[in-house]
Amino acid sequence: MPKRRDLRTILLLGSGPIVIGQACEFDYSGVQACKALRAEGYRVVLVNSNPATIMTDPEMADATYVEPLTAAYVTQVIAAERRTDSADGGMALLPTLGGQTALNIAVQLAASGVLDRYGVELIGAGLEAIDIAEDRRRFTDAMVSIGLRVAASARATTVAEALAFAGEAGYPLLVRSSFTLGGAGSGIARDRDGFVPLVEQGLAASPIHEVQIDESLLGWKEFELEVMRDAADNCVVICSIENLDPMGVHTGDSITVAPAMTLPDVEYQAMRDAAFAVLRCVGVATGGSNVQFAVDPATGRMVVVEMNPRVSRSSALASKATGFPIAKIAALLAVGYTLDEIANDITGETLAAFEPSIDYVVVKIPRFAFEQFPDADAELTTRMKSVGEVMAIGRTFTESLGKALRSLDNGTVGLVGNPGDIRDDATLEQALRTPSEGRLLDVDAALTRGWDPARVAAATGYDPWFVDQLLAIIQVRRQVRACETLANLDARLLRKAKRAGFGDAALAVVLGTTEAAVRDRRHSLGVVPVFKTVDTCAAEFAADTPYHYSCYEEEDEARPSGKPTVIILGSGPNRIGQGIEFDYCCVHAVYALREAGYDTVMVNCNPETVSTDYDTADRLY
């Protein structure tokens, strides 16, 4: 299908200030959309209130309004634009790239008649689709209508209604607030005393004063599929994502892995079919969505948890994990293109209808800031608490996990053990059962003590495969420690340790030496990393875009240009005092250096950023 020529102006809404659950991933998606739509000849109008974003640079959109992101202010922008632009073609609002903020504003504008009054079309996801996806009860009814399982639930607009359901269902129960962000107003109640205040908070947080109460799925495995649909009803899965933590921890606070590691193909195909059915039932006309599932590890029963009818933080992770530019493609689909008409920029040969396939493992670990708020409750729940995240790519889960741990910039160098841990077994068991920032280290402690992996899996809710992988890391660590001195560490074991995710700093701790000494030993033995390419197709086609990750194999796929080159170091995960403003600086450094004739190389580990987009720098690591 050709692009729409009846539209001239596309209005994009940003997500406003950085808050927990909504960070710089929407700057990334907005920048991609601005570039894609302007390249197609559309006039792009942007509204955002965050001055640290790249999308608010004057050259990014044709008209930029730095105004509060409220329905009233956006109405004024629409009125101003229609006064000057009404004779030059249609205007559309694309709300699916600005997070929950943009989606909520679009709903208000449509429901109040503002869009109809000014002749502005809602594209990407219509009002009905947004309402079904965001209204917990309508979404549940929609899923049941197409034969998909959901958790038993009830909707409540008062505490009395909520208590009536609790009396029938029993505890524990999950309370979820409608039309909110980052799990605001949600949580798990294990008794009446915890239930009532949670319902009150959820009702207060919801703009429609409503909560949904679900049967507990605590301990179930959690999966996500990033999916896309075009106007011709072509659907593709961009990426499968598995949460290391079971249900009960917000996916933004869980360690996640792509592709899914423990999902058998039969279950994956069923999940894939279900995700497409969800897209069609909800009515997301075009673009990307995130569909979340829970699977009972005991019975295999699969239920649909929820879906986001928009680009999300998981979408940014899936984009960087696969190299597939979800936000760019979503923008092009919204203006009429179909997946089989859009070229894959990475390969230059395949089309967007070609589902990505990856031959590596991606691990995301959230970054917390509890050290800044020592009195805060550090237990992880369905309410998001992380302030940022890191992403690492490796050839195996263990390699990727080790790289991600040392990317957190919080003093962690990896799973090196803690000989000074004097907790008794009962205390350690309780720590394993309580989701927390440091639970991975607690698993390390338990396995180091010789606990049976099945006991650890039962306490944490981790799939046994992941526990076995963590045990494999510990076994390699024991082999390294058995060398006693660095001089006894040979090339074979050193390479094995690197593939298990041990950095030089971690090996230094294990052997009681310095990082510099380990690096010198490694270089003397010829154990050096090579760089592989992210190509969206598991090397089936050559990649035109130099997007690389390190590993310890044989072939090096990085191809330096030979031109004068400047390496730009990103700032890593967002945290208190260091956020999106440094991504802005990195991107502008790239622009300035490229204009001065230099090749630019970007090194960063934050998947939410514009700087880690495949087409920002000349080469990305």
C-alpha positions in Angstrom: 0.0 0.0 0.0 1.3 3.5 -0.8 1.8 6.0 1.9 -1.1 8.3 2.7 -1.1 11.5 0.6 -4.2 12.9 2.2 -2.1 13.7 5.3 0.3 16.6 5.5 1.0 17.2 9.2 1.7 14.5 11.9 1.5 15.6 15.5 3.7 13.7 17.9 3.5 13.9 21.7 6.6 13.4 23.9 6.4 11.8 27.4 7.4 14.8 29.4 9.8 14.6 32.4 11.7 11.5 33.3 9.8 9.5 35.9 10.0 5.9 37.2 8.5 3.8 34.4 8.9 6.4 31.7 12.4 7.5 30.8 14.5 8.3 27.8 13.2 5.4 25.7 10.5 7.7 24.5 13.0 10.3 23.4 14.5 7.4 21.3 11.2 6.5 19.8 10.2 10.1 19.1 13.5 10.9 17.4 13.1 7.8 15.2 9.6 8.8 14.3 10.5 12.4 13.5 13.3 11.4 11.2 11.2 8.7 9.4 8.2 10.9 8.9 10.1 13.9 7.7 12.0 11.7 5.3 8.7 10.8 3.8 7.8 14.5 3.3 5.4 14.9 6.2 5.3 18.1 8.3 6.1 17.0 11.9 4.8 18.9 14.8 6.1 18.0 18.2 4.9 18.8 21.7 7.1 18.0 24.7 8.2 19.6 28.0 11.5 18.0 28.6 14.5 20.2 27.6 17.1 17.4 28.0 15.7 15.5 25.0 17.1 15.2 21.5 13.6 15.3 20.1 13.1 18.9 21.2 16.1 20.1 19.2 14.7 22.7 16.8 16.0 20.8 13.7 14.3 17.5 14.7 10.7 18.5 13.9 9.2 21.2 11.6 7.6 22.8 14.6 8.4 22.2 18.2 6.3 23.3 21.1 7.9 23.2 24.6 4.7 23.2 26.5 3.1 21.3 29.4 1.8 17.9 28.3 -1.8 18.4 29.1 -4.9 18.1 27.0 -5.5 21.8 27.4 -2.1 22.9 26.1 -2.1 20.3 23.2 -5.6 21.6 22.2 -4.0 25.1 21.9 -1.2 23.7 19.7 -3.7 21.9 17.5 -5.8 25.1 17.2 -2.7 27.2 16.3 -1.5 24.6 13.7 -4.9 24.3 12.1 -5.2 28.1 11.7 -2.0 28.1 9.6 -2.2 24.7 8.0 -5.9 24.0 7.4 -5.7 24.5 3.6 -2.7 22.4 3.0 -3.9 18.8 3.8 -5.0 16.6 6.7 -3.6 16.4 10.1 -3.1 13.3 12.3 -2.1 12.6 15.9 0.2 9.6 16.4 0.1 8.9 20.1 1.7 5.5 20.4 5.4 6.7 20.6 5.2 9.0 23.7 4.4 6.5 26.4 1.5 6.4 28.7 1.4 10.2 28.9 0.8 10.6 25.2 -1.8 7.9 25.2 -3.7 9.4 28.0 -3.7 12.8 26.4 -4.9 11.3 23.1 -7.8 9.6 24.9 -8.8 12.9 26.5 -8.6 14.8 23.2 -10.7 12.2 21.4 -13.3 11.8 24.1 -13.8 15.5 24.5 -14.3 16.0 20.8 -11.2 18.2 20.2 -9.9 15.9 17.5 -13.2 15.9 15.7 -13.6 19.7 16.0 -10.3 20.4 14.4 -10.4 17.5 11.9 -7.4 15.6 13.4 -7.3 11.9 12.8 -6.0 9.5 15.4 -3.6 7.0 13.7 -1.6 4.0 14.9 -4.2 3.1 17.6 -7.7 4.4 17.7 -9.7 5.5 20.7 -11.5 2.1 20.9 -8.3 0.1 20.8 -6.6 2.3 23.5 -9.7 2.0 25.7 -9.9 -1.8 25.4 -6.2 -2.3 26.1 -6.1 0.2 29.1 -9.5 -0.6 30.6 -8.7 -3.8 32.7 -12.3 -5.1 32.5 -12.8 -4.5 28.8 -9.5 -6.1 28.1 -10.4 -9.2 30.2 -13.8 -9.5 28.4 -12.1 -9.1 25.0 -9.6 -11.9 25.7 -12.3 -14.3 26.9 -14.3 -13.5 23.8 -11.5 -14.9 21.6 -10.9 -17.9 23.7 -7.7 -16.8 25.5 -7.2 -17.5 29.2 -6.9 -14.7 31.7 -6.6 -14.6 35.4 -9.9 -14.6 37.3 -10.6 -11.0 38.1 -13.1 -8.3 39.1 -13.3 -4.6 38.5 -14.0 -2.2 41.4 -14.6 1.5 41.7 -15.1 1.4 45.5 -13.4 -0.4 48.4 -16.7 -2.2 49.1 -16.8 -3.7 45.7 -13.2 -4.8 46.0 -13.8 -6.5 49.4 -16.7 -8.4 48.0 -14.5 -10.0 45.4 -11.8 -10.7 47.9 -14.3 -12.5 50.1 -15.1 -14.8 47.2 -11.6 -15.3 45.8 -9.4 -15.3 48.9 -5.9 -14.0 49.3 -3.3 -13.3 47.9 -4.7 -10.9 45.3 -3.1 -8.6 42.7 -4.5 -5.0 42.6 -3.9 -3.1 39.4 -4.9 0.5 38.7 -6.4 1.3 35.3 -4.7 3.8 32.9 -1.5 4.2 35.0 2.2 4.0 34.4 5.0 1.8 35.8 2.6 -0.2 38.0 1.5 2.9 39.9 -1.3 2.1 42.3 -0.7 -1.6 42.0 0.6 -4.3 44.3 0.0 -7.7 45.9 -2.2 -8.0 49.0 -1.8 -11.1 51.2 -4.5 -10.2 53.7 -7.3 -7.7 54.3 -5.1 -5.3 56.2 -2.8 -5.0 53.2 -5.7 -5.1 50.6 -7.8 -2.1 51.7 -5.0 0.5 51.6 -3.8 -0.9 48.3 -7.2 -0.6 46.7 -7.5 3.0 48.0 -4.1 3.9 46.5 -5.1 2.2 43.2 -8.4 4.1 43.0 -6.6 7.4 43.7 -4.0 6.7 41.1 -6.4 5.8 38.3 -7.7 8.7 36.2 -11.0 6.8 35.9 -11.0 5.8 39.6 -11.0 2.1 38.9 -8.9 -0.9 39.9 -8.8 -4.5 38.7 -8.3 -7.3 41.2 -6.8 -10.5 39.8 -6.2 -13.9 41.2 -2.6 -14.3 42.3 -0.2 -15.6 39.6 2.7 -15.4 42.0 5.5 -17.7 41.0 4.4 -18.1 37.4 6.9 -17.6 34.6 6.5 -14.3 32.8 7.1 -13.7 29.1 6.7 -10.8 26.7 6.4 -10.7 22.9 7.1 -7.5 21.0 4.8 -7.6 18.0 3.9 -5.4 15.0 0.9 -5.2 12.7 0.3 -3.3 9.5 -2.9 -2.1 7.8 -3.0 -5.2 5.6 -3.1 -7.4 8.8 0.4 -8.7 8.4 1.8 -9.5 11.9 5.4 -10.2 13.0 7.1 -11.0 16.3 10.1 -8.8 16.7 11.5 -10.4 19.9 10.6 -12.7 22.7 11.6 -11.7 26.2 11.7 -13.9 29.3 11.8 -12.6 32.9 14.2 -14.2 35.2 12.0 -13.2 38.1 8.6 -14.9 38.3 5.3 -13.0 38.3 5.0 -10.6 41.2 7.9 -8.4 40.2 7.3 -5.6 37.7 8.9 -6.5 34.4 10.8 -3.2 34.5 12.4 -4.3 37.8 13.2 -7.9 36.7 16.3 -9.2 35.0 15.1 -10.1 31.5 16.6 -12.2 28.7 16.1 -12.2 24.9 15.3 -14.4 23.2 13.3 -16.5 25.7 15.5 -19.3 27.0 13.1 -21.8 28.5 10.1 -21.6 26.2 9.6 -24.8 24.2 8.7 -24.2 20.5 5.2 -25.6 20.9 4.5 -23.1 23.7 6.2 -20.3 21.8 4.1 -20.9 18.7 0.9 -20.9 20.8 2.1 -17.6 22.5 2.9 -16.1 19.1 -0.6 -17.0 17.7 -2.2 -15.6 20.9 -0.2 -12.3 20.6 -1.5 -11.8 17.1 -5.0 -12.6 18.2 -4.7 -10.0 20.9 -3.5 -7.3 18.4 -6.5 -8.0 16.2 -9.1 -8.2 18.9 -8.0 -5.0 20.6 -7.9 -3.3 17.2 -4.4 -1.9 17.1 -4.5 -0.8 13.5 -0.8 -0.4 12.9 2.5 -0.3 14.8 4.1 -2.1 17.7 2.6 -3.5 20.9 3.9 -5.4 23.9 1.9 -8.4 25.0 2.7 -10.0 28.3 1.9 -13.6 29.3 2.2 -15.8 32.4 2.8 -19.5 32.3 2.2 -21.9 35.2 5.5 -23.9 35.5 3.6 -26.8 37.0 0.8 -27.2 34.5 1.8 -25.2 31.4 -1.4 -23.1 31.6 -0.8 -19.8 29.8 -2.8 -16.6 30.5 -2.7 -13.2 28.9 -1.6 -10.6 31.5 -1.9 -7.4 29.6 -0.8 -5.5 26.5 0.5 -2.1 25.8 -1.0 -0.7 22.5 2.1 1.5 22.1 5.9 1.5 22.0 7.2 0.8 25.5 10.5 0.4 27.4 10.5 -3.3 26.3 10.1 -2.0 22.7 13.4 -0.1 23.1 15.1 -3.2 24.5 13.7 -5.3 21.7 14.9 -2.8 19.1 18.4 -2.7 20.5 18.5 -6.5 21.0 17.5 -7.3 17.4 18.6 -4.2 15.5 15.0 -3.8 14.3 13.9 -0.2 14.5 10.5 -0.6 16.1 9.6 3.1 16.5 10.7 4.0 12.9 8.7 1.1 11.4 5.7 1.9 13.6 5.7 5.5 12.3 5.8 4.4 8.7 3.1 1.8 9.2 0.9 4.5 10.7 1.0 6.5 7.5 0.0 3.6 5.3 3.0 1.5 4.5 2.9 -2.2 5.0 5.7 -4.4 6.5 6.6 -5.9 3.1 7.2 -2.4 1.6 9.7 -1.2 4.2 13.4 -2.1 3.8 15.5 -3.5 6.7 18.2 -0.9 7.1 20.5 -3.4 8.8 20.8 -5.9 5.9 19.7 -3.7 3.0 18.2 -6.8 1.4 15.4 -8.1 3.6 12.1 -6.3 4.4 10.4 -5.4 7.7 8.1 -8.4 7.2 11.1 -10.7 7.8 11.0 -11.6 11.5 14.3 -11.0 13.3 16.4 -14.0 14.2 19.3 -13.6 16.6 22.3 -15.9 17.3 23.3 -14.4 20.6 21.8 -13.7 24.0 20.8 -10.3 25.4 20.4 -9.7 29.2 18.8 -6.6 30.7 19.5 -5.7 34.4 17.6 -2.9 36.1 19.5 -0.2 37.9 18.1 0.9 41.3 18.9 3.9 43.6 17.9 2.6 47.0 21.2 3.9 48.3 19.8 7.4 47.8 16.6 6.5 49.7 17.7 4.3 52.6 14.3 4.3 54.2 12.5 3.1 51.1 11.0 -0.4 51.0 13.5 -2.3 48.9 11.3 -5.3 48.3 10.4 -5.6 44.6 6.7 -5.8 43.8 4.4 -5.1 40.9 5.1 -1.3 41.4 8.2 -0.3 39.5 11.1 1.0 41.5 14.2 0.9 39.1 15.5 4.2 37.7 17.4 2.8 34.7 18.7 -0.3 33.1 21.7 -1.8 31.2 21.8 -4.2 28.3 24.6 -6.6 27.4 25.0 -9.0 24.4 27.0 -12.2 24.5 27.1 -15.6 22.8 25.7 -17.3 25.9 23.5 -16.4 28.8 26.3 -16.5 31.3 28.6 -14.3 29.2 25.8 -11.7 28.7 24.9 -11.8 32.4 28.4 -11.1 33.5 28.8 -8.2 31.1 25.5 -6.7 32.3 26.4 -7.0 35.9 29.6 -5.0 35.5 27.8 -2.4 33.4 25.7 -1.3 36.3 28.3 1.1 37.6 27.4 0.4 41.2 30.6 -1.4 42.2 29.5 -4.8 41.1 32.1 -6.7 39.1 30.2 -10.0 38.7 29.4 -13.2 40.6 32.6 -13.4 42.6 31.2 -14.8 45.9 31.3 -13.3 49.3 33.4 -15.3 51.8 32.3 -12.8 54.5 28.6 -13.8 54.3 27.8 -15.2 57.7 24.0 -15.4 57.4 22.5 -18.6 58.7 20.5 -20.8 56.3 17.1 -19.6 57.5 18.0 -16.0 56.9 19.4 -16.8 53.4 16.3 -18.8 52.6 14.1 -15.8 53.4 16.3 -13.6 51.3 15.9 -15.9 48.3 12.1 -15.8 48.8 12.0 -12.0 48.9 12.5 -10.3 45.5 15.2 -7.6 45.9 17.9 -5.8 44.0 20.5 -8.3 45.3 18.7 -11.6 45.0 21.1 -12.8 42.3 23.9 -12.5 44.8 21.8 -14.4 47.3 21.5 -17.2 44.8 25.2 -17.1 44.4 25.6 -17.5 48.1 23.2 -20.4 48.4 24.8 -22.3 45.5 28.2 -21.6 46.8 27.2 -23.2 50.1 26.2 -26.3 48.1 22.5 -26.0 48.2 20.6 -28.2 45.8 19.7 -26.2 42.7 16.1 -27.4 43.0 15.8 -25.9 46.5 17.1 -22.6 45.1 14.7 -22.7 42.2 11.8 -23.4 44.5 12.7 -20.5 46.8 13.2 -17.9 44.1 10.8 -19.0 41.5 13.6 -18.9 39.0 13.3 -21.5 36.2 15.7 -24.5 37.0 17.5 -23.8 33.7 18.6 -20.4 35.0 19.7 -21.8 38.3 21.8 -24.4 36.5 23.4 -21.6 34.4 24.3 -19.7 37.6 25.7 -22.9 39.1 27.9 -23.3 36.0 29.3 -19.8 36.6 30.2 -20.8 40.2 31.8 -24.0 39.0 34.0 -22.1 36.7 34.9 -19.7 39.5 35.9 -22.7 41.6 38.2 -23.9 38.9 39.8 -20.5 38.6 40.2 -20.2 42.4 41.8 -23.7 42.4 44.7 -22.2 40.3 45.6 -20.2 43.5 47.9 -17.8 41.5 47.5 -15.9 38.3 50.6 -17.6 36.9 48.8 -21.0 37.0 45.8 -19.7 35.0 46.3 -21.1 31.5 44.7 -19.9 28.2 42.1 -22.7 28.1 40.6 -22.0 31.5 41.0 -18.2 31.0 39.0 -18.4 27.8 36.4 -20.6 29.5 36.1 -18.0 32.3 35.6 -15.2 29.8 32.8 -17.1 28.1 31.2 -17.7 31.5 31.0 -13.9 31.9 34.0 -13.1 34.1 35.6 -9.8 33.5 39.2 -9.0 34.4 38.1 -7.3 37.6 36.1 -10.3 38.7 39.0 -12.7 38.0 41.2 -10.3 40.0 38.9 -10.6 43.0 38.8 -14.4 42.7 42.6 -14.7 42.5 43.5 -11.9 44.9 45.4 -9.9 42.4 44.8 -6.7 40.4 42.7 -6.1 37.3 45.8 -4.8 35.4 47.7 -8.0 36.2 44.9 -10.2 34.9 44.7 -8.1 31.7 48.5 -8.4 31.2 48.3 -12.2 31.7 45.4 -12.5 29.3 47.2 -10.5 26.6 50.3 -12.6 27.0 48.2 -15.7 26.5 46.6 -14.3 23.4 43.1 -14.3 24.9 41.5 -11.2 23.4 37.9 -10.4 22.5 36.6 -10.3 19.0 33.5 -8.3 17.8 30.4 -9.8 16.2 27.7 -8.0 14.3 24.0 -7.5 15.2 22.3 -8.2 11.9 18.6 -9.1 12.6 19.0 -12.4 10.7 21.6 -14.6 12.5 24.1 -14.0 9.7 21.8 -15.3 6.9 22.4 -12.0 5.1 25.3 -9.6 5.3 24.8 -6.6 7.6 25.4 -3.1 6.2 25.1 -1.4 9.6 28.2 -1.7 11.9 26.5 -2.6 15.3 28.8 -4.8 17.3 29.2 -6.7 20.6 32.3 -8.4 22.1 32.8 -12.1 22.8 35.6 -14.6 23.1 35.5 -16.5 19.8 37.7 -16.6 16.7 36.4 -14.5 13.9 36.3 -10.7 14.2 33.6 -9.0 12.2 34.4 -5.3 13.0 35.7 -3.4 10.0 37.4 -0.1 10.9 37.1 2.5 8.2 40.7 3.7 8.3 39.6 7.3 8.6 40.4 9.6 11.6 38.1 8.3 14.4 36.8 9.5 17.7 35.4 7.2 20.3 32.6 8.6 22.4 31.8 7.0 25.7 28.2 7.0 26.9 27.2 7.4 30.5 25.6 3.9 31.0 22.4 3.4 32.9 20.1 6.2 34.1 20.4 6.9 37.8 19.8 9.7 40.2 22.0 12.7 39.0 22.9 11.2 35.7 20.2 10.7 33.1 19.0 11.6 29.6 21.1 14.9 29.4 24.3 12.9 28.8 22.6 11.0 26.0 21.9 14.4 24.5 25.5 15.4 24.9 26.8 12.1 23.3 24.5 12.5 20.3 25.5 16.1 19.6 29.1 15.1 19.9 28.5 12.6 17.1 26.8 15.2 15.0 29.6 17.7 15.5 32.5 15.3 14.9 30.9 13.8 11.8 30.4 17.3 10.4 34.1 17.9 11.1 35.0 14.9 9.0 35.6 12.3 11.7 34.3 8.7 11.9 32.5 8.3 15.2 32.3 5.2 17.4 29.7 5.1 20.2 30.2 2.8 23.2 27.3 2.5 25.6 25.2 -0.1 27.4 21.9 1.8 27.9 19.2 0.5 25.6 16.8 3.4 26.2 19.0 5.9 24.4 19.2 7.6 21.1 23.0 7.2 21.2 22.6 3.4 21.0 20.5 3.7 17.9 22.1 1.8 15.0 22.2 4.9 12.8 23.4 7.5 15.2 27.2 6.9 15.1 29.3 5.4 12.3 29.9 2.4 14.5 28.1 1.3 17.7 29.4 -1.1 20.4 
